[in-house]
Amino acid sequence: MDQEAYVCSEEKKIAGKLSLVGIFGNVVLAGFKLFAGILGKSGAMISDAVHSLSDVFATLVAYIGVLLSKQPEDAEHPYGHERLECVASLILGLILAGTGLGIGYSGVHKLLVKEEIAIPTILPLVAAVVSIVVKEAMFWYTMYYAKKMDSAAFKADAWHHRSDALSSIGSFIGIGLARMGFPIMDPIASLVICLFILKVAYEISKDALDKMLDTSCGKDMEDQIRAYIEKQPGVERIDLLHTRQFGNKIYIDLEIAAKGEITLFEAHEIAESVHSGVEKEFPKVKHIMIHVNPVSE
């Protein structure tokens, strides 16, 4: 098994482990919060339980997106399938935005309708604390491996866990203040959480779209690549350097100049050296298309 196949296999194993932890954790937590919400007379905790159930779907989408993106190149997809993970990230961003809007709508509805809210028991408060601790732990666990794999889909899934923790913080504040005689703070806390979740959803969706629209890898990264290439033997100058993001990988179109009197074989050797050197020095670079121009005296 070559290095690339080994890395792909390991990432699939990590994705499977993350998905199992995410699905099992969310199902158990949602059941506990639903029980606490019904028994403890807390509408906020029941809504929080529904939020946790939505995270099960989000984790499934992330897992499927990562698996599909790791498929090898084929005749119909010669550049690979990395962009499928961007599609999964975009779907997750939309799910997160829908979750935020749902929380915000619930808060606005309670403020406008001014319906009488039952005073919850202590059980939903306990459930909120458990949810905050568990979901924050799941956020850091998922984000650690998402960064290790450079997976946009699982980074988005991690933020789903964080949004659930924030939702539970809002529930805790709302339930606590309701028990103290200030029920209006429950919907106000929901609105604040809604704005935060929408901000995260926007950033996730924007990142996914950027990687789907051949956006460059950024000036800092291009400057690093340029500096490396200019130091390579035989390279007189760089005439053109274009980068584009393809999923979590980078493709490069490059034109370098070499001395006009060298042989075609020597020019080919220079191009091959630059090609292999850049891919080794910058692991996110998947492929470079190099054209060699002659430098006239």
PLY file of the C-alpha trace (Angstrom):
ply
format ascii 1.0
element vertex 297
property float x
property float y
property float z
element edge 296
property int vertex1
property int vertex2
end_header
0.00 0.00 0.00
1.49 3.37 -1.03
1.64 6.38 1.29
-1.39 8.14 -0.22
-3.56 5.00 0.03
-2.41 4.44 3.63
-3.29 8.03 4.61
-6.69 7.70 2.92
-7.37 4.44 4.80
-6.40 5.99 8.13
-8.62 9.02 7.50
-11.57 6.75 6.72
-11.01 4.97 10.05
-10.91 8.31 11.89
-14.07 9.47 10.10
-15.84 6.27 11.14
-14.75 6.71 14.77
-15.86 10.36 14.83
-19.23 9.46 13.32
-19.83 6.66 15.82
-19.00 8.91 18.77
-21.11 11.76 17.37
-24.19 9.67 16.60
-24.11 7.65 19.84
-23.43 10.74 21.97
-26.19 12.80 20.39
-28.82 10.04 20.56
-28.14 9.38 24.27
-27.96 13.09 25.10
-31.14 13.90 23.15
-33.03 11.15 24.98
-31.83 12.40 28.36
-32.72 16.03 27.58
-36.14 15.06 26.22
-36.86 13.09 29.40
-35.66 16.00 31.56
-37.66 18.54 29.55
-40.94 16.64 29.74
-40.58 15.59 33.38
-39.17 18.96 34.43
-41.78 21.07 32.56
-39.20 22.89 30.42
-40.03 23.80 26.83
-36.47 25.12 26.39
-34.99 21.75 27.27
-37.36 19.95 24.90
-36.21 22.29 22.09
-32.62 21.61 23.10
-33.28 17.86 22.76
-34.57 18.38 19.21
-31.40 20.36 18.46
-29.28 17.40 19.59
-31.24 15.07 17.31
-30.51 17.37 14.35
-26.81 16.85 15.08
-27.22 13.12 14.36
-28.18 13.99 10.79
-25.32 16.49 10.56
-22.77 13.84 11.60
-24.15 11.40 9.02
-23.81 14.04 6.28
-20.21 14.78 7.34
-19.30 11.07 7.35
-20.83 10.40 3.92
-19.18 13.52 2.50
-15.72 12.48 3.76
-16.10 8.90 2.49
-17.15 10.08 -0.98
-14.35 12.64 -1.15
-11.73 9.93 -0.46
-12.65 7.91 -3.56
-9.77 7.61 -6.02
-9.74 9.34 -9.40
-11.66 7.62 -12.19
-12.38 8.14 -15.89
-15.30 10.50 -15.20
-13.54 12.35 -12.35
-9.84 12.55 -13.28
-9.22 15.27 -10.67
-10.67 13.22 -7.82
-13.72 13.74 -5.60
-12.45 16.21 -2.97
-15.19 18.74 -3.75
-17.84 16.35 -2.43
-16.60 17.20 1.06
-17.26 20.87 0.24
-20.82 19.92 -0.74
-21.21 18.19 2.64
-19.82 21.27 4.41
-22.28 23.49 2.56
-25.18 21.23 3.56
-23.97 21.29 7.18
-23.72 25.09 7.06
-27.33 25.29 5.86
-28.45 22.86 8.57
-26.67 24.97 11.16
-28.29 28.14 9.79
-31.70 26.44 9.96
-31.00 25.42 13.56
-30.06 28.99 14.46
-33.14 30.43 12.79
-35.32 27.88 14.57
-33.88 28.91 17.94
-34.32 32.58 17.02
-37.92 32.05 15.88
-38.74 30.29 19.13
-37.33 33.23 21.10
-39.19 35.87 19.04
-42.43 33.90 19.28
-42.21 33.76 23.07
-41.49 37.50 23.24
-44.36 38.48 20.93
-47.01 36.02 22.09
-46.08 36.48 25.74
-47.47 33.07 26.57
-47.39 31.97 30.17
-44.34 29.83 30.86
-44.48 27.05 33.43
-41.82 27.25 36.13
-39.42 24.36 35.43
-38.02 22.02 38.07
-34.34 21.54 38.91
-34.00 18.50 36.57
-33.73 20.54 33.32
-30.96 22.63 34.93
-29.00 19.46 35.62
-29.62 18.28 32.06
-28.37 21.62 30.70
-25.11 21.35 32.66
-24.55 17.77 31.47
-25.26 18.84 27.89
-22.83 21.79 28.05
-19.98 19.61 29.35
-20.60 16.69 26.97
-21.13 18.79 23.83
-18.11 21.01 24.50
-16.00 17.85 24.94
-17.40 16.50 21.65
-16.53 19.81 19.96
-12.86 19.62 20.98
-12.64 15.89 20.21
-14.14 16.31 16.73
-12.18 19.49 15.94
-8.88 17.81 16.90
-9.34 15.02 14.36
-10.96 17.36 11.78
-7.80 19.51 11.80
-5.64 16.38 11.66
-7.50 15.28 8.50
-7.98 18.85 7.25
-11.66 17.97 6.89
-14.02 20.89 6.31
-17.05 18.64 6.80
-15.98 17.45 10.25
-14.92 20.98 11.23
-18.49 22.00 10.43
-19.75 19.02 12.43
-17.61 20.14 15.38
-19.28 23.53 15.24
-22.65 21.76 15.36
-21.55 20.30 18.70
-20.46 23.76 19.87
-23.80 25.27 18.76
-25.61 22.63 20.83
-23.45 23.53 23.84
-24.36 27.20 23.33
-28.00 26.26 23.02
-27.73 24.43 26.34
-26.09 27.49 27.92
-29.08 29.52 26.76
-31.41 26.91 28.18
-29.53 26.93 31.49
-29.72 30.74 31.74
-33.35 30.83 30.69
-34.40 27.99 33.02
-32.37 29.42 35.91
-33.81 32.92 35.56
-37.30 31.48 35.05
-36.95 29.73 38.39
-35.84 33.08 39.87
-38.86 34.90 38.46
-37.50 36.31 35.15
-38.95 34.09 32.40
-38.37 36.72 29.68
-34.62 36.02 29.76
-35.19 32.60 28.17
-36.24 33.97 24.74
-33.67 36.80 24.90
-30.87 34.27 25.45
-32.21 32.28 22.48
-31.91 35.34 20.21
-28.28 35.95 21.22
-27.42 32.29 20.57
-29.25 32.50 17.22
-26.97 35.34 16.04
-23.82 33.46 17.04
-24.92 30.27 15.29
-25.81 32.20 12.11
-22.33 33.78 12.10
-20.68 30.34 12.31
-23.04 28.97 9.60
-22.05 31.86 7.30
-18.32 31.20 7.81
-18.71 27.46 7.16
-20.82 28.04 4.02
-18.46 30.72 2.69
-15.42 28.47 3.16
-17.19 25.62 1.30
-18.19 27.91 -1.59
-14.69 29.36 -1.85
-13.24 25.86 -2.25
-15.87 24.98 -4.87
-15.26 28.11 -6.98
-11.52 27.70 -7.64
-10.59 30.42 -5.17
-6.83 30.93 -4.80
-5.07 29.55 -1.73
-4.26 33.12 -0.60
-1.34 35.54 -0.96
0.62 34.19 2.03
0.58 30.62 0.72
1.39 31.75 -2.83
4.33 33.82 -1.56
5.72 30.75 0.24
5.37 28.63 -2.91
6.90 31.36 -5.06
9.89 31.77 -2.74
10.53 28.02 -2.77
10.35 27.71 -6.56
12.65 30.69 -7.18
15.39 28.94 -5.16
15.32 25.77 -7.28
18.31 25.08 -9.57
17.73 26.09 -13.19
14.78 28.41 -12.48
15.63 31.90 -13.78
12.30 33.47 -12.88
8.57 32.78 -12.45
6.43 34.10 -15.30
3.05 32.92 -13.94
1.77 31.33 -10.73
-1.94 30.59 -10.33
-3.37 28.51 -7.48
-6.85 27.15 -6.92
-8.46 25.23 -4.11
-10.08 21.93 -5.01
-11.76 20.67 -1.85
-9.00 20.58 0.75
-6.28 20.28 -1.89
-4.42 22.89 -3.99
-3.77 22.82 -7.73
-1.11 25.03 -9.34
-0.63 26.36 -12.87
2.99 27.46 -13.20
5.19 29.02 -15.87
8.91 29.18 -15.15
11.74 30.53 -17.29
15.01 28.68 -17.93
18.06 29.49 -20.05
17.22 29.28 -23.73
20.35 27.37 -24.76
19.74 24.29 -22.59
18.40 21.07 -24.13
14.78 19.94 -23.94
15.94 17.09 -21.69
17.52 19.57 -19.25
14.39 21.77 -19.28
12.30 18.68 -18.52
14.56 17.77 -15.60
14.18 21.27 -14.13
10.38 21.07 -14.42
10.29 17.58 -12.85
12.52 18.73 -9.98
10.25 21.71 -9.27
7.14 19.53 -9.58
8.27 16.85 -7.10
9.88 19.39 -4.77
6.77 21.55 -4.37
4.48 18.55 -3.80
6.86 17.27 -1.13
7.37 20.66 0.56
3.66 21.60 0.51
1.55 18.47 1.28
-1.74 20.23 0.43
-0.57 20.66 -3.18
-2.00 17.74 -5.14
-0.80 18.60 -8.63
1.19 21.21 -10.61
1.00 21.90 -14.33
4.37 23.40 -15.36
5.32 25.18 -18.59
8.93 26.17 -19.25
9.68 29.40 -21.15
13.09 30.22 -22.62
15.02 33.23 -21.37
16.62 35.05 -24.33
19.98 36.72 -23.83
0 1
1 2
2 3
3 4
4 5
5 6
6 7
7 8
8 9
9 10
10 11
11 12
12 13
13 14
14 15
15 16
16 17
17 18
18 19
19 20
20 21
21 22
22 23
23 24
24 25
25 26
26 27
27 28
28 29
29 30
30 31
31 32
32 33
33 34
34 35
35 36
36 37
37 38
38 39
39 40
40 41
41 42
42 43
43 44
44 45
45 46
46 47
47 48
48 49
49 50
50 51
51 52
52 53
53 54
54 55
55 56
56 57
57 58
58 59
59 60
60 61
61 62
62 63
63 64
64 65
65 66
66 67
67 68
68 69
69 70
70 71
71 72
72 73
73 74
74 75
75 76
76 77
77 78
78 79
79 80
80 81
81 82
82 83
83 84
84 85
85 86
86 87
87 88
88 89
89 90
90 91
91 92
92 93
93 94
94 95
95 96
96 97
97 98
98 99
99 100
100 101
101 102
102 103
103 104
104 105
105 106
106 107
107 108
108 109
109 110
110 111
111 112
112 113
113 114
114 115
115 116
116 117
117 118
118 119
119 120
120 121
121 122
122 123
123 124
124 125
125 126
126 127
127 128
128 129
129 130
130 131
131 132
132 133
133 134
134 135
135 136
136 137
137 138
138 139
139 140
140 141
141 142
142 143
143 144
144 145
145 146
146 147
147 148
148 149
149 150
150 151
151 152
152 153
153 154
154 155
155 156
156 157
157 158
158 159
159 160
160 161
161 162
162 163
163 164
164 165
165 166
166 167
167 168
168 169
169 170
170 171
171 172
172 173
173 174
174 175
175 176
176 177
177 178
178 179
179 180
180 181
181 182
182 183
183 184
184 185
185 186
186 187
187 188
188 189
189 190
190 191
191 192
192 193
193 194
194 195
195 196
196 197
197 198
198 199
199 200
200 201
201 202
202 203
203 204
204 205
205 206
206 207
207 208
208 209
209 210
210 211
211 212
212 213
213 214
214 215
215 216
216 217
217 218
218 219
219 220
220 221
221 222
222 223
223 224
224 225
225 226
226 227
227 228
228 229
229 230
230 231
231 232
232 233
233 234
234 235
235 236
236 237
237 238
238 239
239 240
240 241
241 242
242 243
243 244
244 245
245 246
246 247
247 248
248 249
249 250
250 251
251 252
252 253
253 254
254 255
255 256
256 257
257 258
258 259
259 260
260 261
261 262
262 263
263 264
264 265
265 266
266 267
267 268
268 269
269 270
270 271
271 272
272 273
273 274
274 275
275 276
276 277
277 278
278 279
279 280
280 281
281 282
282 283
283 284
284 285
285 286
286 287
287 288
288 289
289 290
290 291
291 292
292 293
293 294
294 295
295 296
